[in-house]
Amino acid sequence: MLFAMENPLISHLERGVNLAKAAAGFHRGPMGKVYERLARPLFFRMESERAHEVGVRGMAVLGAMTPVCRLLETWQRHRIPVRPVELFGLRFPNLIGLAAGFDKNGEAWPAAAAMGFGHVEIGTITALAQPGNPRPRVFRYPAHEAVINRMGFNNEGAAAVAARLARQPGPGRRRIPLGINLGKSKAVEIEQATQDYLASFQALADHADYLVLNVSSPNTPNLRQLQDESRLRELLAAITAANRDRATRAGKSRVPVLLKIAPDLSWAQIGAVLGVIFEYGLDGIIATNTTLERPGPFARIEQAGGLSGAPLRNRSTAIINFIARATAGRLPIIGVGGITDARSAAEKLDAGAALIQVYTGMIYRGPFFAADLAVAVADRQHPG
């Protein structure tokens, strides 16, 4: 076999102890309590996407107030133990990241460190500007701490985002690492997908601390076909070749590249994807995107799109554990999906994730959810 299926990263006993510690140690900070009691009811009276837009705008305003951000960062440092993690050549001050999908156009990310995040991922960004799918396209399910979205990679396009990032702090001058998530333009046929991703790579690689190839959103027609072994091999061959070529130019360095996969793949399909990742030497994997499955009460909900939040928790954790075991821990994993509290965060880490990301959880827990999580799981953070 290509991958070793034995040697779990931690024992079941150790996992149980860590989960208990994390759950016992999770306390919402004062900002989280204020959000849940006062701000969340106001946001939840708004249409879902309108609330998202208000949140992005507010975060962008905070990011422009540099002295306020520095004060908030100082406050966060007093709360969060300083145990930096080194991963694919980058330094992450804590384990919690903001997942792609929130800051689609790179407008708000400068505030992320002040909110307690240890990294932030913008996008998904496509080579061509596109409006996404018709509204309404985001639906909250508070009883289940879940969201269904069919946004469809709405963004301003790679050139516009690159121009914005050029006016912001660049690699090596940021408070925390910035990942850039790349997707396929909807107007581009699947046969031309590789050239489409290459156009985005060329426009944005200079601005990224790491890049993510998103081949797993359920909201762009045919996108998930890029997870098929032959198409994935073509895409990764082209991107890694472009990355090597970039590294040969004066003043350039190879940018870490990760792949984001769907939770709906079979174990055999995941194994095939891992084989291609190792063949082309990618730096890591993000597990997972949103799901098309409709478990439990969602079987009766007739909304198209990807389901995220608490219902995704178990499946994404199982996939993280599978990848960690299959690769004997040799492939860095960023875990995402269903993280709503310290216990669900610790599950991802104990299953084998090196870092974790949140988005839907932040909708329900507030803008300083990352800081609360970072405090709760600090004992899982092993300095690089």
DRENDO-1510 file (C-alpha; in Angstrom, 1 decimal, always signed):
<recs>
REC; n; res; u; v; w
REC; 1; MET; +0.0; +0.0; +0.0 .
REC; 2; LEU; +1.1; +3.6; -0.7 .
REC; 3; PHE; +0.0; +4.8; +2.8 .
REC; 4; ALA; +0.4; +3.2; +6.2 .
REC; 5; MET; -3.0; +2.8; +7.9 .
REC; 6; GLU; -1.6; +2.0; +11.3 .
REC; 7; ASN; +0.2; +4.3; +13.9 .
REC; 8; PRO; -2.6; +6.6; +14.9 .
REC; 9; LEU; -1.3; +10.0; +16.0 .
REC; 10; ILE; -2.6; +9.7; +19.5 .
REC; 11; SER; -4.3; +6.9; +21.4 .
REC; 12; HIS; -8.1; +6.9; +22.2 .
REC; 13; LEU; -7.2; +7.4; +25.9 .
REC; 14; GLU; -5.1; +10.4; +25.2 .
REC; 15; ARG; -7.8; +11.8; +22.9 .
REC; 16; GLY; -10.4; +11.5; +25.6 .
REC; 17; VAL; -8.2; +13.2; +28.2 .
REC; 18; ASN; -7.5; +16.1; +25.9 .
REC; 19; LEU; -11.1; +16.5; +25.0 .
REC; 20; ALA; -12.1; +16.6; +28.6 .
REC; 21; LYS; -9.4; +19.2; +29.4 .
REC; 22; ALA; -10.5; +21.4; +26.4 .
REC; 23; ALA; -14.2; +21.2; +27.3 .
REC; 24; ALA; -13.6; +22.0; +30.9 .
REC; 25; GLY; -11.3; +24.9; +30.0 .
REC; 26; PHE; -13.6; +26.6; +27.5 .
REC; 27; HIS; -14.9; +29.9; +28.8 .
REC; 28; ARG; -16.4; +32.5; +26.6 .
REC; 29; GLY; -14.7; +35.8; +27.0 .
REC; 30; PRO; -16.7; +38.9; +27.8 .
REC; 31; MET; -16.9; +39.9; +24.1 .
REC; 32; GLY; -18.4; +36.5; +23.3 .
REC; 33; LYS; -21.0; +36.8; +25.9 .
REC; 34; VAL; -21.9; +40.3; +24.7 .
REC; 35; TYR; -22.2; +39.0; +21.1 .
REC; 36; GLU; -24.5; +36.1; +22.0 .
REC; 37; ARG; -26.8; +38.2; +24.3 .
REC; 38; LEU; -27.0; +41.5; +22.3 .
REC; 39; ALA; -25.4; +41.5; +18.9 .
REC; 40; ARG; -26.4; +38.0; +17.6 .
REC; 41; PRO; -30.1; +38.7; +18.0 .
REC; 42; LEU; -29.7; +41.8; +15.9 .
REC; 43; PHE; -27.7; +40.1; +13.2 .
REC; 44; PHE; -30.1; +37.2; +13.1 .
REC; 45; ARG; -33.0; +39.6; +12.3 .
REC; 46; MET; -31.1; +40.5; +9.1 .
REC; 47; GLU; -31.2; +38.5; +5.9 .
REC; 48; SER; -28.2; +36.1; +6.2 .
REC; 49; GLU; -26.1; +37.5; +3.4 .
REC; 50; ARG; -26.8; +41.1; +4.5 .
REC; 51; ALA; -25.6; +40.2; +8.0 .
REC; 52; HIS; -22.4; +38.8; +6.5 .
REC; 53; GLU; -21.8; +42.0; +4.5 .
REC; 54; VAL; -22.2; +44.1; +7.7 .
REC; 55; GLY; -19.8; +41.8; +9.5 .
REC; 56; VAL; -17.2; +42.1; +6.7 .
REC; 57; ARG; -17.6; +45.8; +6.6 .
REC; 58; GLY; -17.2; +46.1; +10.4 .
REC; 59; MET; -14.1; +43.9; +10.3 .
REC; 60; ALA; -12.6; +46.1; +7.5 .
REC; 61; VAL; -13.2; +49.2; +9.5 .
REC; 62; LEU; -11.5; +47.7; +12.5 .
REC; 63; GLY; -8.6; +46.6; +10.3 .
REC; 64; ALA; -8.1; +50.2; +9.1 .
REC; 65; MET; -7.8; +51.4; +12.7 .
REC; 66; THR; -4.2; +50.2; +13.3 .
REC; 67; PRO; -3.8; +51.6; +16.9 .
REC; 68; VAL; -7.0; +49.9; +18.0 .
REC; 69; CYS; -5.9; +46.6; +16.4 .
REC; 70; ARG; -2.6; +46.8; +18.2 .
REC; 71; LEU; -4.3; +47.4; +21.5 .
REC; 72; LEU; -6.6; +44.4; +20.9 .
REC; 73; GLU; -3.6; +42.3; +19.9 .
REC; 74; THR; -1.9; +43.2; +23.2 .
REC; 75; TRP; -5.0; +42.2; +25.1 .
REC; 76; GLN; -5.2; +38.9; +23.2 .
REC; 77; ARG; -1.5; +38.1; +24.0 .
REC; 78; HIS; -2.3; +38.4; +27.7 .
REC; 79; ARG; -5.1; +35.8; +27.3 .
REC; 80; ILE; -3.6; +33.4; +24.8 .
REC; 81; PRO; -0.3; +31.5; +25.7 .
REC; 82; VAL; +2.5; +32.3; +23.3 .
REC; 83; ARG; +3.4; +29.0; +21.7 .
REC; 84; PRO; +4.1; +29.6; +18.0 .
REC; 85; VAL; +3.7; +26.7; +15.6 .
REC; 86; GLU; +6.0; +26.3; +12.6 .
REC; 87; LEU; +4.3; +24.8; +9.6 .
REC; 88; PHE; +5.4; +24.7; +5.9 .
REC; 89; GLY; +7.9; +27.4; +6.7 .
REC; 90; LEU; +5.5; +29.8; +8.3 .
REC; 91; ARG; +5.0; +30.9; +11.9 .
REC; 92; PHE; +1.5; +30.6; +13.3 .
REC; 93; PRO; +1.0; +32.3; +16.7 .
REC; 94; ASN; -1.9; +30.0; +17.6 .
REC; 95; LEU; -3.9; +27.2; +16.1 .
REC; 96; ILE; -7.0; +29.0; +15.0 .
REC; 97; GLY; -7.6; +30.4; +11.5 .
REC; 98; LEU; -10.4; +32.1; +9.7 .
REC; 99; ALA; -11.6; +29.9; +6.9 .
REC; 100; ALA; -12.1; +31.0; +3.3 .
REC; 101; GLY; -15.6; +32.3; +2.5 .
REC; 102; PHE; -15.8; +35.1; +5.0 .
REC; 103; ASP; -13.4; +37.7; +3.5 .
REC; 104; LYS; -13.9; +36.9; -0.2 .
REC; 105; ASN; -12.1; +39.9; -1.6 .
REC; 106; GLY; -9.3; +40.5; +0.9 .
REC; 107; GLU; -10.9; +43.6; +2.4 .
REC; 108; ALA; -11.1; +42.7; +6.1 .
REC; 109; TRP; -8.3; +40.3; +6.9 .
REC; 110; PRO; -5.9; +43.0; +8.5 .
REC; 111; ALA; -8.2; +42.9; +11.6 .
REC; 112; ALA; -7.9; +39.1; +12.1 .
REC; 113; ALA; -5.0; +39.1; +14.5 .
REC; 114; ALA; -6.7; +41.6; +16.7 .
REC; 115; MET; -9.7; +39.2; +16.9 .
REC; 116; GLY; -7.5; +36.4; +18.1 .
REC; 117; PHE; -6.8; +34.5; +14.9 .
REC; 118; GLY; -3.5; +32.9; +14.2 .
REC; 119; HIS; -3.9; +32.9; +10.5 .
REC; 120; VAL; -6.6; +34.0; +7.9 .
REC; 121; GLU; -7.6; +32.7; +4.5 .
REC; 122; ILE; -9.2; +34.9; +2.0 .
REC; 123; GLY; -11.3; +34.0; -1.1 .
REC; 124; THR; -12.4; +31.9; -2.8 .
REC; 125; ILE; -11.0; +34.0; -5.6 .
REC; 126; THR; -11.4; +33.2; -9.3 .
REC; 127; ALA; -9.4; +34.5; -12.3 .
REC; 128; LEU; -12.6; +36.2; -13.7 .
REC; 129; ALA; -14.8; +38.5; -11.6 .
REC; 130; GLN; -18.2; +36.9; -11.1 .
REC; 131; PRO; -21.4; +37.7; -9.2 .
REC; 132; GLY; -22.1; +34.2; -7.9 .
REC; 133; ASN; -25.4; +32.6; -7.8 .
REC; 134; PRO; -28.8; +34.4; -7.5 .
REC; 135; ARG; -29.9; +35.6; -4.1 .
REC; 136; PRO; -31.1; +34.5; -1.6 .
REC; 137; ARG; -28.2; +32.0; -1.3 .
REC; 138; VAL; -27.3; +31.8; +2.4 .
REC; 139; PHE; -29.6; +30.2; +5.0 .
REC; 140; ARG; -29.1; +29.9; +8.8 .
REC; 141; TYR; -30.5; +27.1; +10.9 .
REC; 142; PRO; -29.9; +28.3; +14.5 .
REC; 143; ALA; -31.4; +25.3; +16.2 .
REC; 144; HIS; -28.7; +23.1; +14.6 .
REC; 145; GLU; -25.9; +25.8; +14.5 .
REC; 146; ALA; -25.7; +25.3; +10.8 .
REC; 147; VAL; -25.7; +27.2; +7.5 .
REC; 148; ILE; -26.5; +26.2; +3.9 .
REC; 149; ASN; -25.0; +28.4; +1.3 .
REC; 150; ARG; -24.8; +28.4; -2.5 .
REC; 151; MET; -22.8; +31.6; -3.0 .
REC; 152; GLY; -21.0; +30.4; -6.0 .
REC; 153; PHE; -17.6; +32.0; -5.6 .
REC; 154; ASN; -18.9; +35.6; -5.8 .
REC; 155; ASN; -15.7; +37.8; -5.9 .
REC; 156; GLU; -14.1; +40.7; -7.7 .
REC; 157; GLY; -11.6; +38.5; -9.6 .
REC; 158; ALA; -7.9; +37.8; -9.2 .
REC; 159; ALA; -6.6; +41.1; -10.7 .
REC; 160; ALA; -8.7; +43.3; -8.5 .
REC; 161; VAL; -7.9; +41.4; -5.4 .
REC; 162; ALA; -4.2; +41.4; -6.3 .
REC; 163; ALA; -4.3; +45.2; -6.7 .
REC; 164; ARG; -5.9; +45.5; -3.2 .
REC; 165; LEU; -3.3; +43.2; -1.6 .
REC; 166; ALA; -0.5; +45.2; -3.2 .
REC; 167; ARG; -1.6; +48.2; -1.1 .
REC; 168; GLN; -1.7; +46.1; +2.1 .
REC; 169; PRO; +1.2; +44.6; +4.1 .
REC; 170; GLY; +2.9; +41.8; +2.1 .
REC; 171; PRO; +4.5; +38.5; +3.0 .
REC; 172; GLY; +7.0; +38.9; +5.8 .
REC; 173; ARG; +5.3; +42.1; +7.1 .
REC; 174; ARG; +2.1; +40.7; +8.4 .
REC; 175; ARG; +0.9; +40.0; +11.9 .
REC; 176; ILE; -0.2; +36.5; +11.0 .
REC; 177; PRO; +0.0; +34.3; +7.8 .
REC; 178; LEU; -2.4; +35.1; +5.0 .
REC; 179; GLY; -3.7; +32.2; +2.8 .
REC; 180; ILE; -5.3; +32.8; -0.6 .
REC; 181; ASN; -7.9; +30.3; -1.7 .
REC; 182; LEU; -8.3; +29.9; -5.5 .
REC; 183; GLY; -11.2; +28.5; -7.4 .
REC; 184; LYS; -12.4; +27.9; -10.9 .
REC; 185; SER; -14.3; +30.7; -12.8 .
REC; 186; LYS; -17.8; +29.6; -13.5 .
REC; 187; ALA; -17.7; +30.7; -17.1 .
REC; 188; VAL; -14.6; +28.5; -17.8 .
REC; 189; GLU; -15.3; +24.9; -19.0 .
REC; 190; ILE; -13.8; +22.1; -16.9 .
REC; 191; GLU; -11.4; +21.3; -19.8 .
REC; 192; GLN; -9.8; +24.8; -19.4 .
REC; 193; ALA; -9.8; +24.7; -15.6 .
REC; 194; THR; -6.0; +24.3; -15.3 .
REC; 195; GLN; -5.3; +27.4; -17.3 .
REC; 196; ASP; -7.9; +29.3; -15.2 .
REC; 197; TYR; -6.2; +28.3; -11.9 .
REC; 198; LEU; -2.8; +29.2; -13.4 .
REC; 199; ALA; -4.1; +32.7; -14.2 .
REC; 200; SER; -5.1; +33.2; -10.6 .
REC; 201; PHE; -1.8; +31.7; -9.4 .
REC; 202; GLN; +0.2; +34.1; -11.5 .
REC; 203; ALA; -1.8; +37.1; -10.3 .
REC; 204; LEU; -1.8; +36.2; -6.6 .
REC; 205; ALA; +1.2; +34.1; -5.7 .
REC; 206; ASP; +3.4; +37.1; -4.8 .
REC; 207; HIS; +0.8; +38.2; -2.2 .
REC; 208; ALA; +0.2; +34.9; -0.5 .
REC; 209; ASP; +1.9; +33.3; +2.5 .
REC; 210; TYR; +0.3; +30.1; +1.3 .
REC; 211; LEU; -2.1; +29.2; -1.5 .
REC; 212; VAL; -5.1; +26.8; -1.5 .
REC; 213; LEU; -6.5; +25.1; -4.5 .
REC; 214; ASN; -10.2; +24.8; -3.9 .
REC; 215; VAL; -11.6; +21.9; -6.0 .
REC; 216; SER; -14.4; +21.0; -3.6 .
REC; 217; SER; -17.1; +23.7; -3.4 .
REC; 218; PRO; -20.4; +22.2; -4.3 .
REC; 219; ASN; -21.7; +25.5; -5.7 .
REC; 220; THR; -19.7; +25.7; -9.0 .
REC; 221; PRO; -20.9; +23.3; -11.7 .
REC; 222; ASN; -18.5; +20.5; -12.3 .
REC; 223; LEU; -15.9; +21.8; -10.0 .
REC; 224; ARG; -15.7; +18.7; -7.9 .
REC; 225; GLN; -14.7; +16.7; -11.0 .
REC; 226; LEU; -11.2; +18.2; -10.4 .
REC; 227; GLN; -10.9; +15.8; -7.5 .
REC; 228; ASP; -10.9; +13.0; -10.0 .
REC; 229; GLU; -7.4; +11.5; -10.2 .
REC; 230; SER; -6.7; +12.3; -13.8 .
REC; 231; ARG; -7.9; +15.9; -13.7 .
REC; 232; LEU; -6.3; +16.5; -10.3 .
REC; 233; ARG; -3.0; +15.3; -11.7 .
REC; 234; GLU; -3.2; +17.7; -14.6 .
REC; 235; LEU; -4.0; +20.6; -12.2 .
REC; 236; LEU; -1.3; +19.9; -9.7 .
REC; 237; ALA; +1.4; +19.2; -12.3 .
REC; 238; ALA; +0.7; +22.7; -13.8 .
REC; 239; ILE; +0.6; +24.6; -10.5 .
REC; 240; THR; +3.7; +23.0; -9.0 .
REC; 241; ALA; +5.6; +23.5; -12.2 .
REC; 242; ALA; +4.6; +27.2; -12.2 .
REC; 243; ASN; +5.6; +27.4; -8.5 .
REC; 244; ARG; +9.1; +25.9; -9.3 .
REC; 245; ASP; +9.5; +28.3; -12.2 .
REC; 246; ARG; +8.6; +31.2; -9.9 .
REC; 247; ALA; +11.2; +30.1; -7.3 .
REC; 248; THR; +14.0; +30.3; -9.9 .
REC; 249; ARG; +13.4; +34.0; -10.5 .
REC; 250; ALA; +15.4; +36.6; -8.5 .
REC; 251; GLY; +13.8; +37.5; -5.2 .
REC; 252; LYS; +11.1; +34.9; -5.4 .
REC; 253; SER; +10.5; +32.0; -3.2 .
REC; 254; ARG; +8.3; +28.9; -3.6 .
REC; 255; VAL; +4.9; +29.5; -2.0 .
REC; 256; PRO; +3.3; +26.6; +0.0 .
REC; 257; VAL; +0.4; +25.1; -1.9 .
REC; 258; LEU; -2.4; +23.1; -0.2 .
REC; 259; LEU; -5.5; +21.3; -1.6 .
REC; 260; LYS; -9.0; +21.7; -0.1 .
REC; 261; ILE; -11.2; +18.6; -0.4 .
REC; 262; ALA; -14.9; +17.7; +0.0 .
REC; 263; PRO; -16.3; +15.7; +2.8 .
REC; 264; ASP; -18.4; +13.7; +0.4 .
REC; 265; LEU; -15.5; +11.7; -1.1 .
REC; 266; SER; -15.3; +8.0; -0.4 .
REC; 267; TRP; -12.3; +6.6; +1.4 .
REC; 268; ALA; -11.0; +5.2; -1.8 .
REC; 269; GLN; -11.3; +8.6; -3.5 .
REC; 270; ILE; -9.5; +10.3; -0.6 .
REC; 271; GLY; -6.7; +7.7; -0.9 .
REC; 272; ALA; -6.4; +8.5; -4.6 .
REC; 273; VAL; -6.3; +12.2; -3.9 .
REC; 274; LEU; -3.5; +11.7; -1.3 .
REC; 275; GLY; -1.5; +9.7; -3.8 .
REC; 276; VAL; -1.6; +12.7; -6.3 .
REC; 277; ILE; -0.7; +15.1; -3.5 .
REC; 278; PHE; +2.4; +13.1; -2.6 .
REC; 279; GLU; +3.3; +12.7; -6.2 .
REC; 280; TYR; +3.5; +16.4; -6.8 .
REC; 281; GLY; +4.8; +17.4; -3.3 .
REC; 282; LEU; +2.0; +19.6; -2.1 .
REC; 283; ASP; +2.6; +21.1; +1.3 .
REC; 284; GLY; -0.7; +20.2; +3.0 .
REC; 285; ILE; -4.4; +19.5; +2.8 .
REC; 286; ILE; -7.5; +21.3; +4.1 .
REC; 287; ALA; -10.3; +18.9; +5.3 .
REC; 288; THR; -13.0; +19.7; +4.6 .
REC; 289; ASN; -15.3; +21.9; +2.6 .
REC; 290; THR; -19.1; +22.0; +3.0 .
REC; 291; THR; -21.2; +18.9; +2.3 .
REC; 292; LEU; -24.1; +18.0; +0.0 .
REC; 293; GLU; -25.3; +15.4; +2.4 .
REC; 294; ARG; -28.4; +16.2; +4.4 .
REC; 295; PRO; -28.2; +14.3; +7.7 .
REC; 296; GLY; -31.0; +14.0; +10.2 .
REC; 297; PRO; -33.5; +16.8; +10.1 .
REC; 298; PHE; -31.8; +18.4; +7.1 .
REC; 299; ALA; -33.3; +15.5; +5.0 .
REC; 300; ARG; -36.5; +17.5; +4.9 .
REC; 301; ILE; -34.9; +20.8; +3.9 .
REC; 302; GLU; -35.1; +21.6; +0.2 .
REC; 303; GLN; -32.3; +24.1; -0.1 .
REC; 304; ALA; -29.5; +23.5; -2.6 .
REC; 305; GLY; -25.9; +24.3; -1.6 .
REC; 306; GLY; -23.3; +23.2; +0.9 .
REC; 307; LEU; -24.1; +22.5; +4.5 .
REC; 308; SER; -21.7; +23.7; +7.1 .
REC; 309; GLY; -21.6; +24.0; +10.9 .
REC; 310; ALA; -22.4; +21.4; +13.6 .
REC; 311; PRO; -23.9; +18.7; +11.3 .
REC; 312; LEU; -20.5; +18.5; +9.5 .
REC; 313; ARG; -18.5; +17.9; +12.7 .
REC; 314; ASN; -18.3; +14.1; +12.8 .
REC; 315; ARG; -17.6; +13.6; +9.1 .
REC; 316; SER; -14.9; +16.2; +8.8 .
REC; 317; THR; -13.2; +14.8; +11.9 .
REC; 318; ALA; -13.3; +11.2; +10.5 .
REC; 319; ILE; -11.7; +12.4; +7.3 .
REC; 320; ILE; -8.9; +14.2; +9.2 .
REC; 321; ASN; -8.3; +11.0; +11.2 .
REC; 322; PHE; -8.3; +8.9; +8.0 .
REC; 323; ILE; -5.7; +11.2; +6.3 .
REC; 324; ALA; -3.5; +11.4; +9.4 .
REC; 325; ARG; -3.5; +7.6; +9.7 .
REC; 326; ALA; -3.1; +7.0; +6.0 .
REC; 327; THR; -0.1; +9.3; +5.7 .
REC; 328; ALA; +1.4; +8.4; +9.1 .
REC; 329; GLY; +1.2; +12.1; +10.0 .
REC; 330; ARG; +3.5; +13.1; +7.1 .
REC; 331; LEU; +1.0; +15.5; +5.5 .
REC; 332; PRO; +0.1; +18.7; +7.4 .
REC; 333; ILE; -3.7; +18.9; +7.8 .
REC; 334; ILE; -5.8; +22.1; +8.4 .
REC; 335; GLY; -9.1; +20.9; +9.9 .
REC; 336; VAL; -12.3; +22.7; +9.3 .
REC; 337; GLY; -16.0; +21.7; +9.7 .
REC; 338; GLY; -18.4; +21.8; +12.6 .
REC; 339; ILE; -16.1; +23.6; +15.1 .
REC; 340; THR; -18.5; +25.3; +17.5 .
REC; 341; ASP; -16.8; +24.9; +20.9 .
REC; 342; ALA; -13.6; +23.7; +22.5 .
REC; 343; ARG; -14.6; +20.1; +22.4 .
REC; 344; SER; -15.1; +20.1; +18.6 .
REC; 345; ALA; -11.9; +22.0; +18.1 .
REC; 346; ALA; -9.9; +19.6; +20.2 .
REC; 347; GLU; -11.4; +16.6; +18.3 .
REC; 348; LYS; -9.9; +18.0; +15.1 .
REC; 349; LEU; -6.5; +18.5; +16.7 .
REC; 350; ASP; -6.5; +15.1; +18.3 .
REC; 351; ALA; -7.6; +13.4; +15.1 .
REC; 352; GLY; -4.5; +14.8; +13.5 .
REC; 353; ALA; -5.0; +18.4; +12.4 .
REC; 354; ALA; -2.0; +20.7; +12.8 .
REC; 355; LEU; -4.2; +23.8; +12.6 .
REC; 356; ILE; -7.9; +24.4; +12.5 .
REC; 357; GLN; -10.2; +27.0; +10.9 .
REC; 358; VAL; -13.6; +28.4; +11.8 .
REC; 359; TYR; -16.3; +30.3; +9.9 .
REC; 360; THR; -19.9; +29.1; +10.7 .
REC; 361; GLY; -18.9; +28.7; +14.3 .
REC; 362; MET; -18.1; +32.4; +14.3 .
REC; 363; ILE; -21.5; +33.3; +13.1 .
REC; 364; TYR; -23.0; +31.7; +16.2 .
REC; 365; ARG; -20.2; +32.5; +18.7 .
REC; 366; GLY; -19.1; +36.0; +17.6 .
REC; 367; PRO; -16.0; +37.8; +16.2 .
REC; 368; PHE; -13.8; +36.9; +19.2 .
REC; 369; PHE; -14.6; +33.1; +19.1 .
REC; 370; ALA; -11.1; +32.4; +17.7 .
REC; 371; ALA; -9.5; +34.0; +20.8 .
REC; 372; ASP; -11.7; +31.9; +23.2 .
REC; 373; LEU; -10.8; +28.7; +21.2 .
REC; 374; ALA; -7.1; +29.6; +21.2 .
REC; 375; VAL; -7.1; +29.8; +25.0 .
REC; 376; ALA; -9.0; +26.6; +25.4 .
REC; 377; VAL; -6.8; +24.4; +23.1 .
REC; 378; ALA; -3.4; +26.0; +24.0 .
REC; 379; ASP; -2.3; +22.8; +25.7 .
REC; 380; ARG; -2.6; +21.1; +22.2 .
REC; 381; GLN; -0.2; +23.6; +20.7 .
REC; 382; HIS; +3.3; +22.2; +20.2 .
REC; 383; PRO; +5.9; +24.9; +19.4 .
REC; 384; GLY; +7.8; +24.3; +16.1 .
</recs>
